[in-house]
């Protein structure tokens, strides 16, 4: 599922149930070439963006994760990937 104003993104193989919120641009979701499993239930948060099409933000979600994974930029502009249930 893709939100509004998403463009210039690339997606690797072995992805299921991926959500890209609004304004996700210049992102590359990368996965292993011959992954033993799938990236499932992952979400890229609103406004997560790389610089341009030559410098995409690389997002590598874990395969076979038990919970939903989120990716987004923190307040310092650094990419973070996490599973919210692991934080409690």
Number of C-alpha atoms within 10 A of each C-alpha: 8 15 13 11 11 19 15 15 18 14 13 12 14 17 18 11 12 18 15 22 18 17 18 23 23 21 25 20 17 17 20 14 9 8 12 9 14 18 22 20 18 23 20 24 18 18 16 23 25 20 11 13 15 9 11 18 19 15 18 15 22 17 16 13 15 10 14 16 20 18 20 20 17 11 7 6 10 9 16 11 18 16 15 11 9 7 6 5
